[in-house]
C-alpha cells in the first residue's frame, strides 16, 4: 500500500512540475514584481530561455503602473543574448500611456493601470541554445517609481 501511495505522490508531483514548466515555456517568459513599485535604472529584468529547436515567438509585455508613475510614456530596451553573451536581437521601445490631458489610456483596477504592449510579433530563433531575454527601463529619473510588475508573454 505504501508503494502505491508513494508512486501516486511522485506521479502527481511530476505532472504538476510538467504543467509549471509548460506554462513558463509557452506563456510567461519572464516576470518581475517590484518592491514598493520602485525600479532602479540598471536593474535589468532577465530570464534564461532554453531553445531546443527553431521557434517563433509572438511577444508582448503586460505591465502594471500605479498613480505614482510620473511620465506619460514608458521607454525600454528589449535585448536577447545568445549563449555566448552576444546580442542576438535588440530594440528600443517607447509606449504612450496617457493621452494629451494626462489621463491614463487604461482602466484602473485594484492593481493599477494594466497595459499589454506589443514587443515582437514574429521573433524567430532558429539555432538551439540558451538565450537570455532582458528588459531595461530607460526613463530619465532613477529610481523609477510607479511600476508594480511586468510579465513578458509569448502569445504563440
C-alpha positions in Angstrom: 0.0 0.0 0.0 2.8 2.4 0.9 4.4 1.8 -2.5 1.2 2.7 -4.3 0.8 5.8 -2.3 4.4 6.8 -2.9 4.1 6.1 -6.7 0.9 8.2 -6.8 2.6 11.1 -5.0 5.6 11.0 -7.3 3.3 10.9 -10.4 1.3 13.9 -9.0 4.4 15.9 -8.4 5.9 15.1 -11.8 2.6 16.1 -13.6 2.5 19.3 -11.6 6.1 20.2 -12.4 5.5 19.4 -16.1 2.5 21.8 -16.1 4.5 24.5 -14.5 7.4 24.2 -17.0 4.9 24.2 -19.9 3.3 27.4 -18.7 6.7 29.1 -18.3 7.9 27.8 -21.8 4.8 28.8 -23.6 3.3 31.8 -21.9 5.3 33.7 -19.3 8.9 34.1 -20.4 9.9 36.4 -17.6 8.2 38.1 -14.7 9.1 40.6 -12.0 7.2 42.3 -9.2 8.8 45.5 -8.0 9.2 46.0 -4.2 7.4 49.2 -3.3 6.8 49.8 -7.0 10.4 51.1 -7.4 12.6 50.0 -10.4 16.2 51.0 -10.3 17.8 52.3 -13.6 20.3 49.4 -14.1 18.1 46.7 -12.5 17.7 44.6 -15.6 14.8 42.1 -15.7 16.2 38.9 -17.2 15.4 35.2 -17.8 17.4 32.5 -19.5 15.3 30.5 -22.0 16.5 27.1 -23.4 15.6 26.8 -27.1 15.7 23.2 -28.2 14.6 23.7 -31.9 13.7 26.6 -34.2 10.9 28.6 -32.6 8.8 31.7 -33.4 7.6 34.0 -30.6 4.7 36.5 -30.5 5.9 38.7 -27.7 4.0 41.2 -25.6 4.6 42.7 -22.2 1.9 43.0 -19.5 2.9 45.9 -17.3 1.1 47.4 -14.3 1.6 51.1 -13.3 0.3 52.9 -10.3 -0.8 56.5 -9.9 2.8 57.3 -8.7 4.2 56.8 -12.2 5.4 60.3 -13.2 5.5 60.0 -17.0 3.1 60.0 -19.9 5.2 57.3 -21.7 7.4 54.3 -20.9 10.7 53.7 -22.7 12.6 50.4 -22.6 15.2 48.3 -24.4 14.4 44.6 -25.1 17.5 42.6 -25.8 18.1 38.9 -26.5 21.6 37.5 -25.9 22.9 34.2 -27.3 24.6 31.6 -25.1 28.0 33.3 -25.6 26.6 36.6 -24.3 26.4 38.3 -27.8 23.3 40.4 -28.6 21.1 38.3 -30.8 18.3 40.9 -31.1 17.9 44.3 -29.6 15.3 47.0 -30.0 14.2 50.2 -28.1 10.5 50.9 -27.5 8.6 53.9 -26.3 4.9 53.4 -25.4 2.4 56.2 -24.8 0.5 55.5 -21.6 -1.6 58.7 -21.2 -3.5 61.0 -23.5 -2.9 64.7 -24.2 -4.8 65.6 -21.0 -2.6 63.3 -18.8 -5.4 60.7 -18.5 -4.3 57.0 -18.4 -5.2 55.0 -21.6 -6.1 52.0 -19.5 -8.9 51.4 -16.9 -7.8 51.5 -13.3 -8.3 48.2 -11.4 -7.4 47.2 -7.9 -3.8 46.5 -9.0 -3.3 49.7 -11.0 -3.3 50.5 -14.8 -2.6 47.4 -16.8 -1.2 47.6 -20.3 -0.5 44.8 -22.8 2.3 46.3 -25.0 3.4 44.6 -28.3 7.1 43.7 -28.4 7.7 41.5 -31.4 5.0 39.5 -33.3 7.3 37.2 -35.3 10.5 36.8 -33.4 12.3 33.8 -34.9 15.1 32.0 -33.1 16.5 29.3 -35.5 19.5 27.9 -33.6 19.2 25.8 -30.5 20.8 27.1 -27.3 20.4 29.1 -24.2 19.2 32.7 -24.8 18.8 35.4 -22.2 15.8 37.8 -22.6 16.4 41.2 -20.9 14.2 44.2 -20.4 15.9 47.5 -19.4 13.9 50.6 -18.4 15.1 53.8 -20.0 13.4 56.5 -18.0 15.5 59.6 -17.0 14.7 59.7 -13.3 16.1 56.9 -11.1 14.8 55.1 -9.3 11.6 54.9 -11.3 8.5 54.8 -9.2 5.0 53.6 -10.0 5.8 50.3 -11.8 4.2 47.5 -10.0 5.0 44.4 -12.1 5.8 43.2 -15.6 5.5 39.9 -17.4 6.9 39.1 -20.8 4.4 37.0 -22.6 4.6 34.6 -25.5 1.3 34.6 -27.3 2.0 31.8 -29.8 
